[in-house]
Amino acid sequence: MEDLKKLAKHQRLIPLQSGAKGKQPRDKGYSTRDYTFDEIAENIATGNNVGMMIGKGEVDVDLDWPEAQIIWQMLLGKDTSLQWGRHDRITHHVYRCELVVTSQ
């Protein structure tokens, strides 16, 4: 829980709920609401999960599948500003990127 508390100081966390459609935000309006750490901890204590709002220009690369890990190592494979996973395996990497919009 200490690692989560450290993360909450730098990232916006939101409570998730599990249902028939998988993990999804628990509340309507979650994207504009700031949750306290106690609200996040309470949600986890009830058996639910937590999500993280990444910012503009940030991309979460999800590598849950072994094949995705291989492709990531071939294409990107560099350190990221933020990474996490489970079962002693890093499966998420957040990259900062510049978004360029061009017109034709």
Secondary structure, DSSP 8 states (H G I E B T S, - for coil): -HHHHHHHTTSEEEEEEEETTEEEESSTTGGG----HHHHHHHHHTT--EEEE--TTEEEEE--SHHHHHHHHHHT-S--SEEEEETTEEEEEEEE--------
